[in-house]
Amino acid sequence: MTLKPRFHQNYLFGNFQSQELLYQELKGSFSQWLSVFPPGSKYRED
């Protein structure tokens, strides 16, 4: 019964690693988006 918890831990850790990579990618895209659309500009429509 030691295989299941160990596998579960490895699965969670691998999932965390991919989530971290996804977060880094999203952060890069978001900063690019912010440089194109500065905060506040999307609320104005003139």
N, C-alpha and C positions, 0 to 999 in steps of 0.2 A: 504493500500500500504506500510505498515511499515514492513510487514513480509519478503518481498523479499530482501530489502537491508540488513536486519539483518541476514537473512539466507546466503546472499552472503558474508558478513563479517565473519560469523562463518566458512563458507566453505573455505575462503581464509586463515583464521587463522589455521584451521585444516590442510590444505594443507601445510602451512608454517612449522607446527610442524613436519609433516611427512618428509618434505624435510630436516629439520634440523637433524632428526634421520638418514636419509639416508646419509647425509653428514658426520655425525660422523662415521657411519659404513664404508663408503668409505675411510675416512681418516685413520681409523685403518687398513684397508686392504692395503692401499697404503703405509703406513709406514712399514708394514710387508713385502710388495713386495720390498721396497727400501732396507730393511735389507738383503734380499736375493740377489737382484741385485743392487749394489751400482751405483750411477749416473756415467755415462760414460762407464760402462761395456757393455751396450747393443749396443753401437755404434761400439765397437771393435769386430772383428771376426778374431781371429788368431788360 
